[in-house]
């Protein structure tokens, strides 16, 4: 299926879904929840909306699938070619960097300039950047320590009720099944 055909099909499908969703969407936008009956009505509308969203997602995937597959095939073809070229690029950059580093360390009078034009065109620029290696994490200042929220959540999910420096709160989350 061509991209243009898929787009036409998607437009037709979204128009149909938009029409079928008009009533539940309008109801949801205007609905007030004040008692048990209105909660029950809201649950029904949420279920209807969940079904519509499920249908939309299924149709989107179905229409898009051949295009995505074609895209993957194109990506695979170019990736195969690009991998070897990227590897050569990395190796030559490493050699250039290592040579520059050696010459700089040795104090060579023939140190390559920071920017050099190539004989085949192109320009290479070497700049010194600061990097780091943590050698003693216990000695780091508090400002450089970052809380691992994922690890904290896992501890809470595993049953932790108190964690120093953390306030555990509960909040309602609404889930809907069709």
Backbone as CSV, one residue per row, in Angstrom:
resi,resn,N_x,N_y,N_z,CA_x,CA_y,CA_z,C_x,C_y,C_z
1,UNK,0.851,-1.172,0.000,0.000,0.000,0.000,0.900,1.239,0.000
2,UNK,0.574,2.181,-0.869,1.374,3.402,-0.929,1.055,4.296,0.261
3,UNK,1.945,5.227,0.519,1.736,6.160,1.626,0.480,6.987,1.396
4,UNK,0.262,7.426,0.146,-0.917,8.240,-0.168,-2.201,7.445,0.066
5,UNK,-2.212,6.178,-0.336,-3.386,5.330,-0.134,-3.641,5.120,1.359
6,UNK,-2.583,4.873,2.101,-2.719,4.673,3.545,-3.251,5.938,4.205
7,UNK,-2.783,7.090,3.761,-3.236,8.352,4.329,-4.716,8.593,4.028
8,UNK,-5.137,8.280,2.809,-6.565,8.422,2.466,-7.411,7.492,3.331
9,UNK,-6.948,6.263,3.486,-7.675,5.291,4.297,-7.748,5.743,5.753
10,UNK,-6.637,6.276,6.255,-6.599,6.758,7.635,-7.552,7.933,7.823
11,UNK,-7.600,8.840,6.860,-8.531,9.980,6.956,-9.982,9.496,7.033
12,UNK,-10.337,8.550,6.182,-11.701,8.022,6.176,-12.017,7.348,7.512
13,UNK,-11.076,6.566,8.015,-11.287,5.863,9.288,-11.418,6.845,10.450
14,UNK,-10.542,7.863,10.483,-10.600,8.824,11.595,-11.878,9.640,11.550
15,UNK,-12.348,9.953,10.356,-13.629,10.675,10.249,-14.760,9.834,10.823
16,UNK,-14.775,8.543,10.499,-15.822,7.654,10.997,-15.735,7.516,12.522
17,UNK,-14.534,7.356,13.048,-14.360,7.219,14.495,-14.744,8.514,15.196
18,UNK,-14.337,9.639,14.626,-14.669,10.939,15.217,-16.195,11.079,15.350
19,UNK,-16.915,10.659,14.319,-18.378,10.731,14.364,-18.947,9.805,15.430
20,UNK,-18.440,8.580,15.503,-18.978,7.622,16.479,-18.601,8.004,17.910
21,UNK,-17.526,8.767,18.087,-17.079,9.149,19.420,-17.691,10.463,19.896
22,UNK,-18.405,11.155,19.028,-18.918,12.486,19.366,-19.786,12.463,20.624
23,UNK,-20.702,11.519,20.713,-21.610,11.486,21.867,-20.886,11.167,23.171
24,UNK,-20.079,10.083,23.247,-19.398,9.823,24.517,-18.412,10.932,24.902
25,UNK,-17.778,11.549,23.928,-16.842,12.632,24.235,-17.599,13.827,24.806
26,UNK,-18.694,14.199,24.164,-19.494,15.324,24.657,-20.033,15.020,26.053
27,UNK,-20.480,13.789,26.269,-20.986,13.389,27.583,-19.885,13.507,28.635
28,UNK,-18.690,13.020,28.311,-17.572,13.069,29.258,-17.190,14.506,29.589
29,UNK,-17.215,15.376,28.578,-16.836,16.771,28.793,-17.836,17.507,29.678
30,UNK,-19.104,17.108,29.630,-20.141,17.813,30.384,-20.507,17.133,31.703
31,UNK,-20.088,15.906,31.880,-20.524,15.117,33.024,-19.978,15.656,34.346
32,UNK,-20.837,15.691,35.339,-20.467,16.014,36.711,-20.640,14.737,37.528
33,UNK,-19.714,14.451,38.395,-19.809,13.257,39.227,-20.067,13.717,40.652
34,UNK,-21.266,13.391,41.117,-21.688,13.882,42.431,-22.170,12.785,43.365
35,UNK,-22.481,11.610,42.816,-23.027,10.546,43.655,-22.738,9.189,43.013
36,UNK,-23.256,8.139,43.639,-23.014,6.779,43.161,-23.581,6.555,41.760
37,UNK,-24.739,7.089,41.478,-25.361,6.918,40.158,-24.502,7.579,39.081
38,UNK,-24.036,8.803,39.348,-23.210,9.486,38.348,-21.846,8.790,38.192
39,UNK,-21.350,8.169,39.272,-20.116,7.369,39.167,-20.343,6.193,38.226
40,UNK,-21.507,5.567,38.359,-21.828,4.416,37.511,-21.966,4.846,36.049
41,UNK,-22.613,5.989,35.814,-22.735,6.513,34.444,-21.346,6.826,33.874
42,UNK,-20.488,7.437,34.721,-19.133,7.776,34.276,-18.359,6.511,33.920
43,UNK,-18.517,5.451,34.717,-17.836,4.188,34.432,-18.267,3.643,33.076
44,UNK,-19.557,3.768,32.778,-20.053,3.314,31.480,-19.471,4.120,30.326
45,UNK,-19.416,5.435,30.496,-18.858,6.293,29.443,-17.364,6.017,29.286
46,UNK,-16.652,5.857,30.413,-15.227,5.536,30.340,-14.989,4.214,29.613
47,UNK,-15.839,3.227,29.870,-15.727,1.950,29.171,-15.946,2.105,27.680
48,UNK,-16.941,2.911,27.320,-17.226,3.164,25.897,-16.038,3.864,25.240
49,UNK,-15.488,4.860,25.921,-14.332,5.581,25.387,-13.132,4.639,25.262
50,UNK,-12.926,3.770,26.255,-11.814,2.810,26.193,-11.949,1.914,24.964
51,UNK,-13.163,1.488,24.665,-13.399,0.656,23.485,-13.089,1.403,22.198
52,UNK,-13.482,2.669,22.138,-13.205,3.479,20.953,-11.696,3.654,20.782
53,UNK,-11.005,3.956,21.887,-9.552,4.136,21.817,-8.851,2.850,21.392
54,UNK,-9.344,1.713,21.872,-8.771,0.420,21.497,-8.946,0.189,19.988
55,UNK,-10.123,0.527,19.476,-10.398,0.387,18.044,-9.493,1.300,17.223
56,UNK,-9.348,2.552,17.688,-8.489,3.505,16.979,-7.068,2.964,16.892
57,UNK,-6.551,2.483,18.010,-5.170,1.992,18.038,-5.004,0.789,17.123
58,UNK,-5.962,-0.118,17.123,-5.880,-1.302,16.260,-5.902,-0.904,14.791
59,UNK,-6.780,0.011,14.424,-6.874,0.460,13.024,-5.607,1.212,12.608
60,UNK,-5.091,2.064,13.517,-3.870,2.815,13.217,-2.721,1.859,12.919
61,UNK,-2.575,0.847,13.772,-1.495,-0.118,13.587,-1.663,-0.896,12.285
62,UNK,-2.902,-1.293,11.999,-3.170,-2.075,10.796,-2.841,-1.289,9.530
63,UNK,-3.261,-0.021,9.484,-3.015,0.804,8.304,-1.528,1.134,8.179
64,UNK,-0.888,1.383,9.292,0.508,1.819,9.293,1.501,0.669,9.113
65,UNK,1.107,-0.553,9.434,2.025,-1.693,9.453,2.821,-1.885,8.166
66,UNK,2.196,-1.871,6.974,3.005,-2.075,5.766,4.028,-0.955,5.546
67,UNK,3.665,0.261,5.944,4.575,1.389,5.774,5.742,1.252,6.753
68,UNK,5.436,0.860,7.978,6.485,0.664,8.989,7.428,-0.447,8.539
69,UNK,6.870,-1.527,8.020,7.695,-2.650,7.554,8.603,-2.212,6.410
70,UNK,8.075,-1.440,5.469,8.895,-0.927,4.371,10.005,-0.037,4.924
71,UNK,9.663,0.774,5.904,10.661,1.644,6.529,11.762,0.833,7.195
72,UNK,11.392,-0.241,7.870,12.396,-1.116,8.508,13.325,-1.733,7.464
73,UNK,12.744,-2.142,6.341,13.562,-2.743,5.283,14.549,-1.726,4.704
74,UNK,14.087,-0.502,4.495,14.972,0.561,4.000,16.067,0.829,5.030
75,UNK,15.678,0.935,6.303,16.651,1.172,7.372,17.710,0.070,7.398
76,UNK,17.281,-1.182,7.256,18.220,-2.312,7.300,19.221,-2.239,6.149
77,UNK,18.750,-1.868,4.970,19.656,-1.759,3.825,20.719,-0.691,4.067
78,UNK,20.282,0.475,4.534,21.229,1.561,4.757,22.119,1.289,5.970
79,UNK,21.572,0.626,6.980,22.354,0.323,8.177,23.539,-0.565,7.823
80,UNK,23.287,-1.542,6.979,24.330,-2.477,6.570,25.511,-1.720,5.951
81,UNK,25.215,-0.752,5.106,26.264,0.040,4.461,26.910,0.986,5.473
82,UNK,26.078,1.636,6.289,26.566,2.649,7.221,27.436,2.055,8.321
83,UNK,27.193,0.808,8.737,27.967,0.207,9.825,29.455,0.158,9.503
84,UNK,29.790,-0.278,8.314,31.206,-0.374,7.939,31.816,1.021,7.837
85,UNK,31.074,1.959,7.277,31.581,3.323,7.135,31.762,3.964,8.506
86,UNK,30.800,3.760,9.408,30.912,4.311,10.765,32.091,3.696,11.516
87,UNK,32.317,2.410,11.337,33.447,1.751,12.004,34.761,2.345,11.505
88,UNK,34.878,2.564,10.209,36.091,3.175,9.656,36.263,4.591,10.196
89,UNK,35.169,5.332,10.287,35.204,6.694,10.829,35.707,6.691,12.268
90,UNK,35.143,5.787,13.097,35.564,5.705,14.502,37.045,5.358,14.627
91,UNK,37.484,4.357,13.844,38.884,3.935,13.919,39.827,5.074,13.534
92,UNK,39.504,5.778,12.460,40.389,6.855,12.013,40.378,8.024,12.994
93,UNK,39.226,8.343,13.575,39.172,9.395,14.603,40.037,9.014,15.810
94,UNK,39.953,7.739,16.223,40.769,7.279,17.351,42.259,7.394,17.038
95,UNK,42.647,6.996,15.828,44.052,7.103,15.429,44.500,8.567,15.428
96,UNK,43.660,9.444,14.887,43.973,10.874,14.834,44.108,11.431,16.247
97,UNK,43.144,11.091,17.108,43.166,11.558,18.496,44.396,11.040,19.231
98,UNK,44.703,9.742,19.077,45.854,9.152,19.756,47.158,9.802,19.293
99,UNK,47.279,10.051,17.992,48.478,10.703,17.467,48.598,12.109,18.052
100,UNK,47.514,12.837,18.031,47.527,14.206,18.559,47.920,14.187,20.038
101,UNK,47.338,13.255,20.804,47.616,13.139,22.241,49.094,12.811,22.480
102,UNK,49.629,11.874,21.700,51.038,11.499,21.831,51.953,12.692,21.541
103,UNK,51.671,13.374,20.441,52.495,14.517,20.052,52.415,15.617,21.114
104,UNK,51.243,15.837,21.641,51.047,16.874,22.660,51.794,16.499,23.935
105,UNK,51.676,15.219,24.349,52.322,14.740,25.567,53.848,14.830,25.454
106,UNK,54.343,14.486,24.264,55.787,14.502,24.045,56.321,15.911,23.820
107,UNK,55.419,16.889,23.664,55.841,18.264,23.411,56.468,18.416,22.042
108,UNK,56.004,17.659,21.093,56.556,17.661,19.738,56.435,19.038,19.095
109,UNK,57.523,19.485,18.442,57.438,20.760,17.730,56.581,20.643,16.464
110,UNK,56.301,19.407,16.034,55.496,19.178,14.823,54.046,18.833,15.161
111,UNK,53.550,19.395,16.251,52.182,19.121,16.671,51.214,19.620,15.597
112,UNK,50.303,18.747,15.211,49.308,19.137,14.210,48.475,20.299,14.753
113,UNK,48.129,21.229,13.872,47.295,22.343,14.350,45.940,21.835,14.818
114,UNK,45.260,22.654,15.647,43.953,22.238,16.166,42.950,22.053,15.039
115,UNK,43.080,22.816,13.979,42.203,22.668,12.818,43.073,22.423,11.600
116,UNK,42.733,21.374,10.848,43.528,21.033,9.674,42.597,20.716,8.506
117,UNK,42.920,21.294,7.362,42.173,20.985,6.143,42.742,19.713,5.531
118,UNK,41.873,18.868,5.059,42.310,17.614,4.466,42.689,17.785,3.013
119,UNK,43.509,16.865,2.515,43.921,16.935,1.113,42.776,16.555,0.176
120,UNK,41.800,15.842,0.662,40.621,15.468,-0.135,39.413,16.323,0.222
121,UNK,39.638,17.397,0.939,38.533,18.224,1.405,38.195,17.856,2.835
122,UNK,37.312,18.589,3.417,36.949,18.339,4.800,37.917,19.017,5.741
123,UNK,37.487,19.217,6.950,38.299,19.858,7.972,38.180,19.064,9.256
124,UNK,39.305,18.853,9.921,39.315,18.167,11.205,39.716,19.186,12.260
125,UNK,38.944,19.232,13.338,39.258,20.124,14.449,39.418,19.283,15.700
126,UNK,40.490,19.545,16.444,40.716,18.866,17.711,40.517,19.900,18.800
127,UNK,39.665,19.581,19.753,39.510,20.484,20.893,39.628,19.663,22.162
128,UNK,40.178,20.264,23.155,40.342,19.592,24.435,39.058,19.810,25.234
129,UNK,38.489,18.728,25.731,37.280,18.808,26.547,37.565,18.154,27.884
130,UNK,36.866,18.613,28.886,37.044,18.051,30.228,36.129,16.833,30.364
131,UNK,36.644,15.801,30.980,35.877,14.593,31.249,36.118,14.245,32.712
132,UNK,35.498,13.209,33.205,35.704,12.855,34.604,35.652,11.366,34.796
133,UNK,36.224,10.961,35.892,36.183,9.573,36.333,36.002,9.627,37.844
134,UNK,34.950,9.021,38.353,34.707,9.019,39.796,35.587,7.945,40.406
135,UNK,36.476,8.375,41.295,37.418,7.441,41.910,37.035,7.087,43.345
136,UNK,36.186,7.923,43.991,35.742,7.652,45.361,34.360,8.269,45.545
137,UNK,33.317,7.498,45.294,31.956,8.046,45.365,31.583,8.459,46.787
138,UNK,32.198,7.867,47.790,31.908,8.229,49.183,32.402,9.642,49.502
139,UNK,33.391,10.127,48.770,33.948,11.452,49.026,33.194,12.566,48.299
140,UNK,32.250,12.206,47.446,31.509,13.227,46.696,30.667,14.095,47.616
141,UNK,30.553,15.370,47.264,29.688,16.272,48.014,28.237,15.887,47.766
142,UNK,27.395,16.167,48.724,25.973,15.828,48.641,25.317,16.411,47.388
143,UNK,25.737,17.591,46.972,25.152,18.251,45.796,25.329,17.422,44.524
144,UNK,26.321,16.524,44.519,26.586,15.719,43.331,25.940,14.334,43.380
145,UNK,25.197,14.055,44.441,24.504,12.770,44.562,23.076,12.944,44.078
146,UNK,22.581,12.004,43.315,21.231,12.063,42.759,20.430,10.875,43.289
147,UNK,19.226,11.159,43.781,18.364,10.088,44.286,17.919,9.192,43.133
148,UNK,17.955,7.910,43.348,17.514,6.941,42.347,16.035,6.641,42.608
149,UNK,15.153,7.421,41.957,13.715,7.269,42.191,13.215,5.880,41.811
150,UNK,13.796,5.274,40.801,13.374,3.925,40.399,13.654,2.922,41.508
151,UNK,14.810,3.025,42.116,15.155,2.111,43.206,14.247,2.347,44.411
152,UNK,13.926,3.624,44.670,13.023,3.947,45.786,11.634,3.373,45.521
153,UNK,11.133,3.528,44.276,9.809,2.974,43.928,9.794,1.452,44.071
154,UNK,10.877,0.812,43.654,10.948,-0.652,43.783,10.893,-1.057,45.255
155,UNK,11.569,-0.308,46.112,11.555,-0.608,47.552,10.147,-0.445,48.115
156,UNK,9.447,0.610,47.697,8.061,0.840,48.152,7.155,-0.278,47.648
157,UNK,7.308,-0.628,46.372,6.502,-1.715,45.801,6.772,-3.039,46.510
158,UNK,7.991,-3.199,47.028,8.354,-4.429,47.738,7.871,-4.415,49.184
159,UNK,7.266,-3.274,49.626,6.680,-3.239,50.959,7.297,-2.256,51.935
160,UNK,8.306,-1.511,51.532,8.912,-0.534,52.443,7.860,0.502,52.833
161,UNK,7.779,0.801,54.119,6.806,1.794,54.590,7.485,3.067,55.071
162,UNK,8.768,2.977,55.349,9.529,4.155,55.766,10.905,4.122,55.111
163,UNK,11.264,5.222,54.473,12.591,5.374,53.890,13.070,6.752,54.318
164,UNK,14.184,6.844,55.034,14.663,8.145,55.494,14.810,9.135,54.336
165,UNK,14.232,10.319,54.514,14.316,11.357,53.494,13.240,11.268,52.432
166,UNK,12.338,10.301,52.541,11.281,10.109,51.548,9.932,10.129,52.239
167,UNK,8.991,10.891,51.679,7.614,10.889,52.158,6.820,10.017,51.189
168,UNK,6.290,8.918,51.685,5.511,8.000,50.850,4.068,8.464,50.887
169,UNK,3.520,8.753,49.713,2.138,9.231,49.627,1.331,8.276,48.754
170,UNK,0.049,8.252,48.994,-0.851,7.462,48.156,-1.750,8.420,47.409
171,UNK,-1.970,8.143,46.136,-2.884,8.966,45.355,-3.717,8.041,44.469
172,UNK,-4.953,8.435,44.226,-5.819,7.570,43.422,-5.439,7.618,41.934
173,UNK,-5.484,6.466,41.299,-5.264,6.346,39.866,-6.459,5.593,39.304
174,UNK,-7.104,6.147,38.290,-8.292,5.541,37.717,-7.881,4.673,36.529
175,UNK,-8.264,3.401,36.551,-8.026,2.532,35.414,-9.378,2.089,34.857
176,UNK,-9.395,1.832,33.563,-10.649,1.494,32.886,-10.418,0.277,32.005
177,UNK,-11.367,-0.638,32.036,-11.363,-1.767,31.103,-12.637,-1.680,30.291
178,UNK,-12.529,-2.080,29.085,-13.674,-2.060,28.177,-14.699,-3.086,28.594
